[in-house]
């Protein structure tokens, strides 16, 4: 119930009830679980993408092409995981900003960082192809 003090113009707000506090805790718990799942899925995606088939015959040694392909795969995986992490952090910050302009700006900066990370992930194969052309030995 809202009570009005005789000397105040605005009503005083009641203290938050116990169910309201538990809803707030449930919201935070849900957001933390969603963030943890996003990170875990990113790590699993990188681990499964870089898994190599079993080797049946051993070659004399890795060529420069193999080394560059492996470097590209690792760089793409790490960039994708970091970009997803920034996207998740930005989303959580934006949801929890509550109209605070400073927090909204921080969330927007995290979104920009995620976009840059995804852009670099897309450009990684192009950079590796350029390196392959530079390092290719004439036949």
Beta strands, then each sheet from edge to edge (+ up, - down):
end
